[in-house]
Amino acid sequence: MIHTDQSPAPGGTATATLAAPSATAPLPAAPAFEILQNRPGTEPGVYLTTPQSPHALDAPHGPLIIDGQGRPVWFHPVPEGELAADLRVQLYRGRPVLTWWQGTFHDMSHGRGVCHIVDETYQVIATVKGSVPADLHEFRLTSRGTALLMAYVPRTMDLRQVGGPEDGQVLDGVIEEVDIATGTVVWRWNSLDHIPVTESDLPYGMLPLPYDYLHLNSVDEDANGDLLVSGRYTSAVYKVDRRTGEVVWRLGGRQSTFPLGTGVRFGWQHDATWAEPDVVKVFDNATVDLWPGWESRVAWIRVDAARNETTLVRDLTHPDHLSTTLEGAAQDLPGGGTIVAWGPTGRISEFAADGSLLFDARLPEKWSSYRVYKFAWDGRPADAPNAVVQDGAVHAVWNGATDVARWRLLAGSSADALELVAHADWNGLDTPIALPGTAGDAAFVQVEALDGGGEPIGSSAVVPLAEVSGR
């Protein structure tokens, strides 16, 4: 098992287990995706999402994995008033792990929290934070055993050049690289040291202060360790020299280093990443709350610094011409397809390599998943399955188990005299199984998980029916 020191510095945690569902009640229901389209040809894997709604913070929130039918595979409810963001599969010490940000939401655009790493048994093996609370926009692991985090730190400075006061409050966009095992901040970058407030497209005073002139919303790194940084309110992507912190070049914005080729210009973007060594992929919102209406897209842009040229390689829009004024992200899939999250529209989509829409799903109104990813993920919870009796059915609950194909329901008049009374195909992390009439005198039940080959892989405790159902 992957683990951290049992007496970690501020950035790490001792190994811990996420809370299991109660033995007497089903897990709180995750926000449900309505599947609008699910055609053959989607790539293998599950969809990793973080449904959130600042308008419904009393509803269950948390990282959520679903399959192609929208069925929940794993859901981790966070405390009321908190949100989760950026759930994905990453590598830590050579093994796949789940990572996400968790915390509170501020000013409708920033987060303050920490970042979690869990292994395939859903045990927390590290909780990462920097010198200040981490923002929700990015939690990226590196091959060096470190993590890249973002934060917004208020600073006082002369803002008269942008229509503000001499002693105005501005948000400094901060990127920190944190050693996961020790919590040590090993590298820090402050936007105000390298990007002036005069590059902003956001009018001073248009949004709540402090002035968020840049609004960092993603960071990626290339093979040399240099960073690709997205500034939403400057409509620019910056390549930052890791050693010096200096901006190597700007793509887009008021001070673009390069001429923008036909179709290259983008605005208010999110999620700038390297698709290839010389190709930048951005989620081009093309609109913002202040000026909505333009169709959003994913754009792949080749940057030829030697020739001082930029070229649109391709772009991708939704057949419904979706326009998202905030959030949004896209992931390139191994087979050439693309996963896209369309921000507050609540839509998530998978496209084939030729751009055709294969999968489309929608959250309830006023819900969104800022990002969405698709990965292969093999999860086996550390806890055994639960059998929960409710509304005349036995619920087989094994939160996060990815290899369950079927369930067996056992029942009997005593705990040591159980017999098989029903089967049911897996139908989400909480699969209800009707108790057949032939088991009417049953006093105890148990559920047993079977894999695709029909072999048992986990059993619940034996549950007395009268104790949990009031029979």
GUVO-382253 format. One record per residue (C-alpha): x, y, z. Coordinates in nm, 3 decimals. Layout:
GUVO-382253
<xx->X&yy->Y&zz->Z>
...
END
This chain:
GUVO-382253
<xx->0.000&yy->0.000&zz->0.000>
<xx->0.117&yy->0.352&zz->-0.077>
<xx->0.161&yy->0.551&zz->0.241>
<xx->0.307&yy->0.863&zz->0.390>
<xx->0.499&yy->0.906&zz->0.712>
<xx->0.268&yy->0.857&zz->1.010>
<xx->0.392&yy->1.189&zz->1.153>
<xx->0.376&yy->1.412&zz->0.846>
<xx->0.464&yy->1.774&zz->0.797>
<xx->0.174&yy->2.011&zz->0.713>
<xx->0.139&yy->1.886&zz->0.357>
<xx->0.090&yy->1.516&zz->0.431>
<xx->-0.140&yy->1.300&zz->0.639>
<xx->-0.125&yy->0.965&zz->0.806>
<xx->-0.313&yy->0.691&zz->0.623>
<xx->-0.688&yy->0.719&zz->0.688>
<xx->-1.005&yy->0.559&zz->0.556>
<xx->-1.290&yy->0.757&zz->0.406>
<xx->-1.616&yy->0.722&zz->0.592>
<xx->-1.817&yy->0.414&zz->0.494>
<xx->-2.194&yy->0.425&zz->0.447>
<xx->-2.399&yy->0.348&zz->0.755>
<xx->-2.508&yy->-0.009&zz->0.805>
<xx->-2.862&yy->0.112&zz->0.866>
<xx->-2.910&yy->0.365&zz->0.584>
<xx->-2.812&yy->0.395&zz->0.218>
<xx->-2.542&yy->0.638&zz->0.113>
<xx->-2.673&yy->0.993&zz->0.047>
<xx->-2.781&yy->1.012&zz->-0.315>
<xx->-2.531&yy->1.173&zz->-0.550>
<xx->-2.653&yy->1.435&zz->-0.801>
<xx->-2.791&yy->1.236&zz->-1.093>
<xx->-2.677&yy->1.274&zz->-1.455>
<xx->-2.943&yy->1.242&zz->-1.723>
<xx->-2.795&yy->1.046&zz->-2.012>
<xx->-2.889&yy->1.217&zz->-2.338>
<xx->-2.677&yy->1.005&zz->-2.570>
<xx->-2.457&yy->0.697&zz->-2.533>
<xx->-2.353&yy->0.556&zz->-2.869>
<xx->-2.111&yy->0.268&zz->-2.937>
<xx->-1.749&yy->0.367&zz->-2.978>
<xx->-1.679&yy->0.543&zz->-2.650>
<xx->-1.338&yy->0.468&zz->-2.505>
<xx->-1.302&yy->0.232&zz->-2.206>
<xx->-1.316&yy->0.381&zz->-1.860>
<xx->-1.539&yy->0.566&zz->-1.616>
<xx->-1.626&yy->0.934&zz->-1.594>
<xx->-1.480&yy->1.127&zz->-1.302>
<xx->-1.684&yy->1.431&zz->-1.204>
<xx->-1.740&yy->1.675&zz->-0.918>
<xx->-2.101&yy->1.798&zz->-0.937>
<xx->-2.139&yy->2.128&zz->-0.755>
<xx->-2.396&yy->2.397&zz->-0.702>
<xx->-2.329&yy->2.707&zz->-0.492>
<xx->-2.708&yy->2.747&zz->-0.493>
<xx->-2.767&yy->2.415&zz->-0.314>
<xx->-2.486&yy->2.372&zz->-0.063>
<xx->-2.718&yy->2.180&zz->0.170>
<xx->-2.748&yy->1.903&zz->-0.093>
<xx->-2.489&yy->1.621&zz->-0.103>
<xx->-2.169&yy->1.729&zz->-0.281>
<xx->-1.848&yy->1.542&zz->-0.344>
<xx->-1.630&yy->1.359&zz->-0.594>
<xx->-1.837&yy->1.122&zz->-0.807>
<xx->-1.749&yy->0.844&zz->-1.052>
<xx->-2.019&yy->0.731&zz->-1.296>
<xx->-2.037&yy->0.478&zz->-1.578>
<xx->-2.172&yy->0.532&zz->-1.929>
<xx->-2.529&yy->0.480&zz->-1.809>
<xx->-2.492&yy->0.751&zz->-1.547>
<xx->-2.486&yy->0.499&zz->-1.262>
<xx->-2.275&yy->0.601&zz->-0.963>
<xx->-1.968&yy->0.383&zz->-0.911>
<xx->-1.820&yy->0.582&zz->-0.622>
<xx->-1.944&yy->0.884&zz->-0.431>
<xx->-1.775&yy->1.056&zz->-0.139>
<xx->-2.004&yy->1.309&zz->0.029>
<xx->-1.812&yy->1.603&zz->0.173>
<xx->-1.923&yy->1.800&zz->0.481>
<xx->-2.220&yy->2.034&zz->0.430>
<xx->-2.108&yy->2.371&zz->0.299>
<xx->-1.804&yy->2.228&zz->0.121>
<xx->-1.745&yy->2.148&zz->-0.247>
<xx->-1.511&yy->1.921&zz->-0.439>
<xx->-1.333&yy->1.984&zz->-0.769>
<xx->-1.087&yy->1.831&zz->-1.014>
<xx->-1.137&yy->1.459&zz->-0.945>
<xx->-0.902&yy->1.259&zz->-1.164>
<xx->-0.667&yy->0.959&zz->-1.180>
<xx->-0.299&yy->1.048&zz->-1.148>
<xx->0.023&yy->0.860&zz->-1.072>
<xx->0.188&yy->0.880&zz->-0.732>
<xx->0.500&yy->0.674&zz->-0.666>
<xx->0.430&yy->0.484&zz->-0.987>
<xx->0.076&yy->0.374&zz->-0.897>
<xx->-0.267&yy->0.507&zz->-1.000>
<xx->-0.442&yy->0.716&zz->-0.736>
<xx->-0.752&yy->0.933&zz->-0.716>
<xx->-0.697&yy->1.302&zz->-0.643>
<xx->-0.930&yy->1.596&zz->-0.581>
<xx->-0.960&yy->1.938&zz->-0.419>
<xx->-1.201&yy->1.989&zz->-0.129>
<xx->-1.299&yy->2.305&zz->0.057>
<xx->-1.522&yy->2.611&zz->0.063>
<xx->-1.624&yy->2.846&zz->-0.217>
<xx->-1.563&yy->3.221&zz->-0.204>
<xx->-1.670&yy->3.514&zz->-0.422>
<xx->-1.832&yy->3.271&zz->-0.671>
<xx->-1.492&yy->3.205&zz->-0.830>
<xx->-1.227&yy->3.100&zz->-0.575>
<xx->-1.181&yy->2.812&zz->-0.336>
<xx->-1.000&yy->2.766&zz->-0.007>
<xx->-0.919&yy->2.412&zz->0.087>
<xx->-0.686&yy->2.115&zz->0.067>
<xx->-0.616&yy->1.839&zz->-0.184>
<xx->-0.657&yy->1.467&zz->-0.119>
<xx->-0.488&yy->1.159&zz->-0.263>
<xx->-0.649&yy->0.816&zz->-0.213>
<xx->-0.537&yy->0.471&zz->-0.322>
<xx->-0.739&yy->0.197&zz->-0.489>
<xx->-0.894&yy->0.102&zz->-0.152>
<xx->-1.010&yy->0.465&zz->-0.105>
<xx->-0.777&yy->0.520&zz->0.187>
<xx->-0.640&yy->0.874&zz->0.214>
<xx->-0.264&yy->0.844&zz->0.172>
<xx->-0.188&yy->1.217&zz->0.160>
<xx->-0.360&yy->1.549&zz->0.213>
<xx->-0.171&yy->1.830&zz->0.045>
<xx->-0.174&yy->2.204&zz->0.106>
<xx->0.069&yy->2.485&zz->0.046>
<xx->0.162&yy->2.789&zz->0.252>
<xx->-0.193&yy->2.924&zz->0.201>
<xx->-0.526&yy->2.744&zz->0.143>
<xx->-0.533&yy->2.580&zz->-0.199>
<xx->-0.764&yy->2.707&zz->-0.471>
<xx->-1.006&yy->2.472&zz->-0.646>
<xx->-0.874&yy->2.520&zz->-0.999>
<xx->-0.574&yy->2.287&zz->-1.005>
<xx->-0.415&yy->1.991&zz->-0.828>
<xx->-0.154&yy->1.837&zz->-1.055>
<xx->0.095&yy->1.569&zz->-0.947>
<xx->0.443&yy->1.555&zz->-1.096>
<xx->0.683&yy->1.264&zz->-1.146>
<xx->0.904&yy->1.419&zz->-0.875>
<xx->0.669&yy->1.334&zz->-0.589>
<xx->0.542&yy->1.690&zz->-0.579>
<xx->0.213&yy->1.863&zz->-0.653>
<xx->0.133&yy->2.191&zz->-0.826>
<xx->-0.127&yy->2.398&zz->-0.640>
<xx->-0.280&yy->2.740&zz->-0.697>
<xx->-0.399&yy->3.015&zz->-0.463>
<xx->-0.513&yy->3.379&zz->-0.465>
<xx->-0.342&yy->3.609&zz->-0.216>
<xx->-0.458&yy->3.973&zz->-0.158>
<xx->-0.192&yy->4.242&zz->-0.198>
<xx->-0.203&yy->4.620&zz->-0.169>
<xx->-0.069&yy->4.818&zz->-0.463>
<xx->-0.125&yy->5.125&zz->-0.678>
<xx->-0.414&yy->5.047&zz->-0.913>
<xx->-0.461&yy->5.391&zz->-1.064>
<xx->-0.347&yy->5.260&zz->-1.405>
<xx->-0.662&yy->5.046&zz->-1.420>
<xx->-0.902&yy->5.293&zz->-1.262>
<xx->-0.855&yy->5.188&zz->-0.902>
<xx->-0.716&yy->5.365&zz->-0.595>
<xx->-0.353&yy->5.426&zz->-0.506>
<xx->-0.375&yy->5.173&zz->-0.223>
<xx->-0.604&yy->4.920&zz->-0.394>
<xx->-0.647&yy->4.553&zz->-0.311>
<xx->-0.554&yy->4.308&zz->-0.588>
<xx->-0.536&yy->3.929&zz->-0.598>
<xx->-0.191&yy->3.789&zz->-0.667>
<xx->-0.212&yy->3.459&zz->-0.854>
<xx->0.018&yy->3.214&zz->-0.676>
<xx->0.148&yy->2.876&zz->-0.794>
<xx->0.327&yy->2.655&zz->-0.543>
<xx->0.503&yy->2.324&zz->-0.587>
<xx->0.471&yy->2.118&zz->-0.271>
<xx->0.662&yy->1.806&zz->-0.172>
<xx->0.379&yy->1.561&zz->-0.102>
<xx->0.557&yy->1.354&zz->0.163>
<xx->0.682&yy->1.645&zz->0.373>
<xx->0.452&yy->1.935&zz->0.290>
<xx->0.750&yy->2.155&zz->0.206>
<xx->0.692&yy->2.430&zz->-0.052>
<xx->0.982&yy->2.377&zz->-0.292>
<xx->0.894&yy->2.643&zz->-0.552>
<xx->0.665&yy->2.945&zz->-0.562>
<xx->0.560&yy->3.186&zz->-0.835>
<xx->0.369&yy->3.511&zz->-0.792>
<xx->0.189&yy->3.653&zz->-1.095>
<xx->0.226&yy->4.018&zz->-0.994>
<xx->0.605&yy->3.984&zz->-1.012>
<xx->0.580&yy->3.895&zz->-1.382>
<xx->0.241&yy->3.994&zz->-1.527>
<xx->0.124&yy->4.356&zz->-1.476>
<xx->-0.234&yy->4.448&zz->-1.393>
<xx->-0.253&yy->4.650&zz->-1.716>
<xx->-0.281&yy->4.325&zz->-1.914>
<xx->-0.625&yy->4.256&zz->-1.765>
<xx->-0.942&yy->4.265&zz->-1.973>
<xx->-1.155&yy->4.285&zz->-1.658>
<xx->-1.264&yy->4.642&zz->-1.577>
<xx->-1.173&yy->4.744&zz->-1.224>
<xx->-1.474&yy->4.727&zz->-0.991>
<xx->-1.683&yy->4.512&zz->-1.226>
<xx->-1.659&yy->4.216&zz->-0.985>
<xx->-1.630&yy->4.210&zz->-0.604>
<xx->-1.295&yy->4.331&zz->-0.472>
<xx->-1.008&yy->4.252&zz->-0.425>
<xx->-0.942&yy->4.301&zz->-0.795>
<xx->-0.893&yy->3.963&zz->-0.961>
<xx->-0.695&yy->4.099&zz->-1.254>
<xx->-0.560&yy->3.766&zz->-1.385>
<xx->-0.765&yy->3.477&zz->-1.243>
<xx->-0.530&yy->3.183&zz->-1.280>
<xx->-0.727&yy->2.870&zz->-1.362>
<xx->-0.481&yy->2.604&zz->-1.481>
<xx->-0.116&yy->2.506&zz->-1.480>
<xx->0.061&yy->2.233&zz->-1.678>
<xx->0.428&yy->2.156&zz->-1.731>
<xx->0.633&yy->2.048&zz->-2.031>
<xx->0.917&yy->1.797&zz->-2.056>
<xx->1.166&yy->2.061&zz->-1.937>
<xx->0.960&yy->2.146&zz->-1.631>
<xx->0.855&yy->2.487&zz->-1.764>
<xx->0.496&yy->2.579&zz->-1.687>
<xx->0.198&yy->2.660&zz->-1.905>
<xx->-0.028&yy->2.899&zz->-1.712>
<xx->-0.378&yy->3.018&zz->-1.806>
<xx->-0.499&yy->3.367&zz->-1.710>
<xx->-0.875&yy->3.392&zz->-1.765>
<xx->-0.909&yy->3.769&zz->-1.721>
<xx->-0.619&yy->3.848&zz->-1.952>
<xx->-0.740&yy->3.599&zz->-2.218>
<xx->-0.382&yy->3.477&zz->-2.242>
<xx->-0.175&yy->3.164&zz->-2.187>
<xx->0.177&yy->3.209&zz->-2.052>
<xx->0.484&yy->2.989&zz->-2.076>
<xx->0.683&yy->3.039&zz->-1.755>
<xx->1.052&yy->2.953&zz->-1.712>
<xx->1.079&yy->2.721&zz->-1.412>
<xx->1.426&yy->2.846&zz->-1.311>
<xx->1.369&yy->3.220&zz->-1.330>
<xx->0.992&yy->3.256&zz->-1.309>
<xx->1.003&yy->3.486&zz->-1.609>
<xx->0.739&yy->3.472&zz->-1.881>
<xx->0.899&yy->3.311&zz->-2.189>
<xx->0.605&yy->3.394&zz->-2.416>
<xx->0.242&yy->3.497&zz->-2.419>
<xx->-0.022&yy->3.336&zz->-2.639>
<xx->-0.322&yy->3.564&zz->-2.683>
<xx->-0.418&yy->3.863&zz->-2.474>
<xx->-0.314&yy->4.225&zz->-2.512>
<xx->0.058&yy->4.150&zz->-2.531>
<xx->0.070&yy->3.829&zz->-2.737>
<xx->0.425&yy->3.734&zz->-2.830>
<xx->0.302&yy->3.585&zz->-3.156>
<xx->0.062&yy->3.696&zz->-3.426>
<xx->-0.259&yy->3.496&zz->-3.392>
<xx->-0.333&yy->3.289&zz->-3.699>
<xx->-0.678&yy->3.243&zz->-3.847>
<xx->-0.911&yy->3.097&zz->-3.587>
<xx->-0.653&yy->3.109&zz->-3.307>
<xx->-0.791&yy->3.399&zz->-3.101>
<xx->-0.964&yy->3.287&zz->-2.782>
<xx->-1.112&yy->3.460&zz->-2.480>
<xx->-1.181&yy->3.402&zz->-2.109>
<xx->-1.037&yy->3.052&zz->-2.144>
<xx->-0.990&yy->2.762&zz->-1.902>
<xx->-0.779&yy->2.447&zz->-1.881>
<xx->-0.476&yy->2.526&zz->-2.100>
<xx->-0.263&yy->2.211&zz->-2.133>
<xx->0.000&yy->2.067&zz->-2.364>
<xx->-0.163&yy->1.831&zz->-2.617>
<xx->0.173&yy->1.783&zz->-2.792>
<xx->0.517&yy->1.939&zz->-2.735>
<xx->0.421&yy->2.234&zz->-2.958>
<xx->0.039&yy->2.221&zz->-2.940>
<xx->-0.161&yy->2.399&zz->-2.669>
<xx->-0.518&yy->2.281&zz->-2.601>
<xx->-0.754&yy->2.535&zz->-2.442>
<xx->-1.117&yy->2.540&zz->-2.347>
<xx->-1.214&yy->2.864&zz->-2.519>
<xx->-1.516&yy->3.001&zz->-2.335>
<xx->-1.530&yy->3.284&zz->-2.591>
<xx->-1.764&yy->3.456&zz->-2.347>
<xx->-1.795&yy->3.563&zz->-1.985>
<xx->-2.074&yy->3.656&zz->-1.743>
<xx->-2.032&yy->4.020&zz->-1.839>
<xx->-2.081&yy->3.956&zz->-2.212>
<xx->-2.252&yy->3.620&zz->-2.274>
<xx->-2.364&yy->3.477&zz->-2.602>
<xx->-2.067&yy->3.339&zz->-2.796>
<xx->-2.034&yy->2.966&zz->-2.869>
<xx->-1.767&yy->2.792&zz->-2.662>
<xx->-1.520&yy->2.543&zz->-2.806>
<xx->-1.209&yy->2.335&zz->-2.749>
<xx->-0.916&yy->2.462&zz->-2.958>
<xx->-0.584&yy->2.298&zz->-3.038>
<xx->-0.325&yy->2.563&zz->-3.129>
<xx->0.024&yy->2.498&zz->-3.265>
<xx->0.285&yy->2.741&zz->-3.134>
<xx->0.597&yy->2.766&zz->-3.353>
<xx->0.816&yy->2.997&zz->-3.146>
<xx->1.110&yy->2.970&zz->-3.386>
<xx->0.900&yy->3.097&zz->-3.678>
<xx->0.690&yy->3.331&zz->-3.465>
<xx->0.370&yy->3.163&zz->-3.589>
<xx->0.052&yy->3.020&zz->-3.441>
<xx->-0.189&yy->2.791&zz->-3.625>
<xx->-0.528&yy->2.649&zz->-3.538>
<xx->-0.487&yy->2.272&zz->-3.569>
<xx->-0.855&yy->2.197&zz->-3.508>
<xx->-1.143&yy->2.291&zz->-3.283>
<xx->-1.449&yy->2.123&zz->-3.141>
<xx->-1.794&yy->2.260&zz->-3.058>
<xx->-2.108&yy->2.095&zz->-2.927>
<xx->-2.388&yy->2.020&zz->-3.177>
<xx->-2.620&yy->2.221&zz->-2.950>
<xx->-2.388&yy->2.524&zz->-2.981>
<xx->-2.331&yy->2.545&zz->-2.607>
<xx->-2.203&yy->2.868&zz->-2.460>
<xx->-2.052&yy->2.857&zz->-2.114>
<xx->-1.965&yy->3.182&zz->-1.941>
<xx->-1.737&yy->3.017&zz->-1.685>
<xx->-1.568&yy->2.686&zz->-1.602>
<xx->-1.508&yy->2.426&zz->-1.875>
<xx->-1.234&yy->2.177&zz->-1.954>
<xx->-1.128&yy->1.913&zz->-2.205>
<xx->-0.922&yy->1.594&zz->-2.188>
<xx->-0.755&yy->1.418&zz->-2.481>
<xx->-0.821&yy->1.044&zz->-2.467>
<xx->-0.566&yy->0.775&zz->-2.564>
<xx->-0.771&yy->0.662&zz->-2.867>
<xx->-0.801&yy->1.011&zz->-3.013>
<xx->-1.133&yy->1.111&zz->-2.860>
<xx->-1.203&yy->1.405&zz->-2.631>
<xx->-1.393&yy->1.449&zz->-2.304>
<xx->-1.545&yy->1.795&zz->-2.247>
<xx->-1.711&yy->1.959&zz->-1.947>
<xx->-1.934&yy->2.250&zz->-2.049>
<xx->-1.942&yy->2.441&zz->-1.721>
<xx->-2.273&yy->2.575&zz->-1.586>
<xx->-2.471&yy->2.422&zz->-1.871>
<xx->-2.433&yy->2.103&zz->-1.665>
<xx->-2.334&yy->1.905&zz->-1.975>
<xx->-2.048&yy->1.659&zz->-2.013>
<xx->-1.966&yy->1.504&zz->-2.351>
<xx->-1.739&yy->1.251&zz->-2.517>
<xx->-1.642&yy->1.298&zz->-2.881>
<xx->-1.483&yy->1.050&zz->-3.121>
<xx->-1.156&yy->1.127&zz->-3.296>
<xx->-1.353&yy->1.254&zz->-3.598>
<xx->-1.545&yy->1.500&zz->-3.378>
<xx->-1.875&yy->1.310&zz->-3.371>
<xx->-2.067&yy->1.312&zz->-3.043>
<xx->-2.077&yy->0.971&zz->-2.874>
<xx->-2.178&yy->1.045&zz->-2.516>
<xx->-2.373&yy->1.335&zz->-2.370>
<xx->-2.511&yy->1.379&zz->-2.020>
<xx->-2.668&yy->1.657&zz->-1.818>
<xx->-2.685&yy->1.751&zz->-1.451>
<xx->-2.992&yy->1.915&zz->-1.294>
<xx->-3.040&yy->2.288&zz->-1.347>
<xx->-2.788&yy->2.509&zz->-1.162>
<xx->-2.546&yy->2.217&zz->-1.121>
<xx->-2.218&yy->2.180&zz->-1.303>
<xx->-1.897&yy->1.979&zz->-1.304>
<xx->-1.612&yy->2.225&zz->-1.362>
<xx->-1.397&yy->1.951&zz->-1.512>
<xx->-1.461&yy->1.591&zz->-1.616>
<xx->-1.214&yy->1.316&zz->-1.698>
<xx->-1.232&yy->0.960&zz->-1.826>
<xx->-0.988&yy->0.697&zz->-1.701>
<xx->-0.963&yy->0.328&zz->-1.640>
<xx->-0.993&yy->0.281&zz->-1.264>
<xx->-0.987&yy->-0.037&zz->-1.056>
<xx->-1.122&yy->0.024&zz->-0.709>
<xx->-1.170&yy->-0.223&zz->-0.425>
<xx->-1.291&yy->-0.060&zz->-0.103>
<xx->-1.114&yy->-0.150&zz->0.219>
<xx->-1.455&yy->-0.199&zz->0.383>
<xx->-1.683&yy->-0.494&zz->0.316>
<xx->-2.014&yy->-0.447&zz->0.134>
<xx->-2.320&yy->-0.337&zz->0.330>
<xx->-2.669&yy->-0.483&zz->0.328>
<xx->-2.926&yy->-0.213&zz->0.403>
<xx->-3.300&yy->-0.285&zz->0.424>
<xx->-3.530&yy->-0.006&zz->0.316>
<xx->-3.874&yy->0.020&zz->0.156>
<xx->-3.914&yy->-0.354&zz->0.119>
<xx->-3.583&yy->-0.411&zz->-0.058>
<xx->-3.233&yy->-0.507&zz->0.044>
<xx->-2.979&yy->-0.255&zz->-0.083>
<xx->-2.641&yy->-0.400&zz->-0.175>
<xx->-2.400&yy->-0.111&zz->-0.116>
<xx->-2.029&yy->-0.131&zz->-0.196>
<xx->-1.912&yy->0.220&zz->-0.262>
<xx->-1.633&yy->0.226&zz->-0.519>
<xx->-1.607&yy->-0.142&zz->-0.607>
<xx->-1.547&yy->-0.152&zz->-0.983>
<xx->-1.539&yy->-0.528&zz->-1.046>
<xx->-1.883&yy->-0.629&zz->-0.918>
<xx->-2.095&yy->-0.786&zz->-1.192>
<xx->-2.379&yy->-0.940&zz->-0.988>
<xx->-2.512&yy->-0.966&zz->-0.636>
<xx->-2.646&yy->-1.268&zz->-0.448>
<xx->-2.904&yy->-1.217&zz->-0.176>
<xx->-2.905&yy->-1.470&zz->0.106>
<xx->-3.182&yy->-1.490&zz->0.367>
<xx->-3.288&yy->-1.718&zz->0.649>
<xx->-3.467&yy->-1.758&zz->0.978>
<xx->-3.136&yy->-1.751&zz->1.168>
<xx->-2.793&yy->-1.600&zz->1.108>
<xx->-2.631&yy->-1.940&zz->1.051>
<xx->-2.901&yy->-2.082&zz->0.823>
<xx->-2.895&yy->-1.851&zz->0.518>
<xx->-2.997&yy->-1.965&zz->0.171>
<xx->-2.980&yy->-1.806&zz->-0.172>
<xx->-3.309&yy->-1.632&zz->-0.245>
<xx->-3.233&yy->-1.385&zz->-0.528>
<xx->-2.980&yy->-1.255&zz->-0.780>
<xx->-2.945&yy->-0.906&zz->-0.924>
<xx->-2.709&yy->-0.748&zz->-1.175>
<xx->-2.495&yy->-0.464&zz->-1.039>
<xx->-2.688&yy->-0.141&zz->-1.095>
<xx->-2.478&yy->0.126&zz->-0.928>
<xx->-2.300&yy->0.147&zz->-0.596>
<xx->-2.641&yy->0.109&zz->-0.425>
<xx->-2.823&yy->-0.181&zz->-0.595>
<xx->-3.170&yy->-0.258&zz->-0.454>
<xx->-3.275&yy->-0.625&zz->-0.453>
<xx->-3.637&yy->-0.716&zz->-0.395>
<xx->-3.689&yy->-0.965&zz->-0.113>
<xx->-3.897&yy->-1.243&zz->-0.272>
<xx->-4.220&yy->-1.365&zz->-0.117>
<xx->-4.065&yy->-1.706&zz->-0.056>
<xx->-3.836&yy->-1.539&zz->0.200>
<xx->-4.132&yy->-1.403&zz->0.398>
<xx->-4.022&yy->-1.575&zz->0.721>
<xx->-3.665&yy->-1.454&zz->0.689>
<xx->-3.517&yy->-1.283&zz->0.995>
<xx->-3.165&yy->-1.225&zz->0.860>
<xx->-3.014&yy->-1.127&zz->0.523>
<xx->-2.671&yy->-1.098&zz->0.366>
<xx->-2.547&yy->-0.980&zz->0.025>
<xx->-2.254&yy->-1.129&zz->-0.164>
<xx->-2.070&yy->-0.963&zz->-0.455>
<xx->-1.969&yy->-1.168&zz->-0.760>
<xx->-1.718&yy->-1.074&zz->-1.028>
<xx->-1.760&yy->-1.121&zz->-1.402>
<xx->-1.663&yy->-1.487&zz->-1.372>
<xx->-1.919&yy->-1.553&zz->-1.102>
<xx->-1.663&yy->-1.577&zz->-0.823>
<xx->-1.743&yy->-1.424&zz->-0.481>
<xx->-1.530&yy->-1.117&zz->-0.406>
<xx->-1.695&yy->-0.976&zz->-0.094>
<xx->-1.976&yy->-1.034&zz->0.153>
<xx->-2.165&yy->-0.809&zz->0.390>
<xx->-2.228&yy->-0.878&zz->0.752>
<xx->-2.540&yy->-1.076&zz->0.831>
<xx->-2.812&yy->-0.819&zz->0.905>
<xx->-3.115&yy->-0.884&zz->1.127>
<xx->-3.419&yy->-0.765&zz->0.935>
<xx->-3.622&yy->-0.659&zz->1.237>
<xx->-3.347&yy->-0.436&zz->1.372>
<xx->-3.312&yy->-0.222&zz->1.059>
<xx->-3.652&yy->-0.239&zz->0.896>
<xx->-3.895&yy->-0.233&zz->1.184>
<xx->-4.049&yy->-0.564&zz->1.078>
END
